[in-house]
Amino acid sequence: RAEGQGVETRQDLLYRDEMGYTFGETIVAGQKGNATGGVLIFLHGLGDTGHGWAGNMDQLRLTDVRFVCPTAPTQPVTLNGGMPMPAWFDLPQMGPQMFTNIDWKGVEASAGHIHQLIEAEVAKGVPSEKIIVGGFSQGGAVALRAAMKCKRKLAGVVMLSSFVGPVDDLQPGKIPTTNAQVPLFWGHGDADPMVPIMFGKMGADSLTGLGVPVEWKSYNGMGHSSCAQELNDVRTFVEKQLAKSVPLPSASEVESMSVKDLKAYLSMKGKNFSGCFEKSELVNLAKSTL
């Protein structure tokens, strides 16, 4: 583990999934302790690493939020002539096919990795309703699917200079209802040469058609990058979504919690459960907070 200038490299969060994808290091920035404000898990774009966006998170000026920036697997990328580079999934040659011919195996593996990171934050006592998932470019496409297919309720999604691709897998009945209408912020530059804004708007409109509340923002003259105004708009969105109160569970919901979720809930409430050896003891302690 290396530390410096408020950024921490978590080698212990390296993850190899059952399909053989080996994900890189996860960079943690911002609030290292009890992230009372919530957590933003943010995925970089093609060829980048978690360091790239972790260094930008201080511009959001969210002092009580933890930023978790994972790194994609290094794998051959068709768009890069088959040469290996960090990529959440393979991309074909430039052109409209880049937004329709999706490497679903890679998307699924990467979304699974994000679910692992969500579970790691919940285990630390962060309510899932205080977690936002976001990403830049292809990272946004993965963040969207990780969120909408997550069984835990999330606070929102951030997509920057991104695309959706076919939405057949996001139709009602194919995803859990938990995040079927998760609030989503989409920022896009009108001078983007890599993901032209028309593909971004098409994706946003397709999500709106599925009932997703999309906040669309375009930025004059911005290319395939970000800008101060966009980051300010992201901050406003994140603050708004994380400020929403997390409802207390009912007594029956507490009784149905797993031991793992009970401990996470009690940690979030600041309760010491070290003397609890039976699940019933955890349940009674959790009920005392209602």
N, C-alpha and C positions, 0 to 999 in steps of 0.2 A: 504494500500500500504506500503510495507517495502522496504527500500533501504540499500545498503551496498556493499562496494567493487565493485562498478560499475555494480551491478546486481540489477534489480528492479522486484519485484513481482507485476503483474497486476491482482488483484482480479476482476477488472471491466471487464476483458476479459473472465471471466467464461462464458460458453456458453452451453445451453441445446437446442438440436435440436428437430425438430418436431417428430423424431422417438424415443425420450426419452433418448438419450445418453447425459450424463452430463460430459462435459470435465473439466479437472482440471485447475489449475492456469497457466498463461502464464508468463514466465520469459523473461525479456528484458535486454539485455546486450549490451555493446558497446555504440555507439552514441545515446544519448537520445533526442537531439534536432533535428535540420534539418539534416537528414541523406543524405548528399550530395553525398556520394559514393554509396548509395543503401541500400538494406535490404536483409538479408538472413534469411528465415524462416526455422528452422531446427527441425525435429521430432526425438525424442528419440526412442530407441528400447523397446522390451517387458520388462515389470517390472521396467522400469526406470521412471523418471519424467523430466520435462523441466529443472530442476536444473542441472541434470547430464551433459548435453551438454553445457548449458549456461556457466558453469565454465571452459569449454575447449576452448571457442571461442577466448579468449585473445591470445591463441597460434597461431591464424591465422594472428595476427598483422595487422588488417585492421581497422585503427583508425577512418575512416569516415563512417563506415558501422554499421548499427543497426542489432543486432541479436535477433530474436524473436523465443523463444523456448517454444512451447505449451506443455501441459501435456494431455496424453490420458485419456479416461474414465477408472475408476476402474470397472472391470467386470469379471465374471467367465471365466476362460481360460481352455479349455480342456487339453492343454499341461501341465498345472499346476494342474492336477487332479481335475479340476472344481473349484479350489480356486480362489477368486478374486485377481486381480492385474492390474496395469495400462497396457492397451493394446489398440492399435488402431483398432484391430479386433481379433476375436477368432482364435486360431491356434489348429489344431488337434494334435494327437500324433506324435512323431518324425518319420521321414521317408519321402520317396518321396511324399506321399500324402500331406505333409505340404506345398508343393509348387504348388499343383494342386487343392486341395480341399479348395478353398478360401471362407471366410466369406464375401461375396460381400455386404451384408447389412452394416456390420461394416466398410468396406472400403469406401462405399458411404457416410456414416455419417461422417467419419473422413475427407474425402476429402472436404465435405461441410464445415466443421469447418475451414479448411485451406483457403477455399475461403472467409470465413468471415474475417480472419486475413489479407488476401490480400486486401480486400475492406477497412479495417481499415487503412492500410498503404496508400492506394490511397487517402483516405479522408484527410490524413495529408499532402498531396502534393507530395508524392513519386510516380513518374511515374511507371506504372506497368512494363515497360521495364527495370527498375532498381531493380526488385525483383527476387531473386532466391529462389527456394523451394528445400529443401533437407531432407535427413533422413538416419538414421542408421537402418539396418535390416528391420523389418516390417514397420518402419517409412519411409524407402526409397520407399517401395512399394506403400504406400499411397501418398507420395510426388510426385511420378511419375504420378499417376492418377489425383491428384489434379491439376498438371501443365498441362497435356495434355488435360484435360477436362475443363480448365479455358478459359473463353471467352476473357479475357484480355491477351495481349501479355506479356510474361514473358521473363526474361533474360536467364534462364537456370535451370537445375536440377542437384542435387548432390545425388548420391546413394552410400552408404558405406555398405559393407558386406550384401548386400540386395538380393532380388529376385523379379521376375516379376509375375510369374504365367501365366495362359493362357492369351493371348493377344486378344481374340475375341472382347472385349469391346473397344480396341484401334484401330480397323481396320478403314481405310478410310470410311467416311460416317457415322461413329458412334460417332465421336468426332468433335469439331469445328476445322477448318483448322488453326486457329490462332497459336497453339503450336504443330501442328502435326510433326514439325521438329525442336523442341526446342533443343538447345545444351545440352548435358548430360555428366557428369563426373561420372565414376563408378570405385570405388576402392575396392579391395577384397584381403584378405589374402589367401595364398595357403595352410595354415594349419588351416583353419576355420572348426571346428567340428560341428557347429550349422547349418550354411548355406554353405555346401561344394562348393568350387570354381567352380566346374563343373556346378552347378545350376546357379551361378552368370553369368558365361560365356554364358550359354544357353539363359538366359534372355537378356543379352546384345546383343547377336547375333540376337535374335528375334526382338529387337527394331531396330537394324541396317537394318533388312529386311523390316521394315516399313518406312524406310527413315530417322530415327532419327540419327543425327550425334553423335555417342557415342565415348567418349575418355575413353578407358579401361586401367586400371593400376592394376597390381597384385604385391603383396608384399611378399617376401620370408620369411617364418617362422611366419608370422602374423596369429593369430587365429581370433576369433570372437571379434575383438576390432579394435583399430586404432593405428597409430604409427606416429612418427614425420615426416617421409618422406611422408606419405599419407596426413597429414595435410598441409604440404608444397605444395603438388600437388593440394590440394583443394584450397589453397590460390591463386595459380597461375591461376587456372581455374576461380575462382570468380573475381579476378582482371581483367582478360581478358574480361569476359562477361559484367561486370559492366562498363568497360571503353568505351564500344561502345556508340556512341552518340545516343541520343533520337531524332528522327526527329520531327521537328515542325509540328503541324497540319496545314492543309490547311484552308482557310477561310470558305469553305463549311463544313469542319469537325467541326470547332468551332461552326458554326450555328446549327449543329445537336447535339451538346453536351447537356446533361442534366444539370440542375442547379448545382447538386452535383459535376459533373465532371468539370464544369466550375470553381467552387470554388477551387477544388483540383488543377486544372491547374494553376490558378492565385496564389495560395499559393506557388506552386513549383517555380513560376516565381518571387516570392517576392512582388507581387502586393497587395496593400490594397484595398479591395472591400467592406469595411464596409458601404460605402455610396451608394452602388448599391442595389436598391430595386426591380428592374425589371430584368427579364432575358435578355432583350435587352441591358441593361446597362452592364451586365456581358459579353455579347457577344462582345460589342464594346471595352470594356477594354481588353479582351483577344485578339481581332484582333490587338490591338495596339502593341502587343508583337511580331507579325509576321514580 
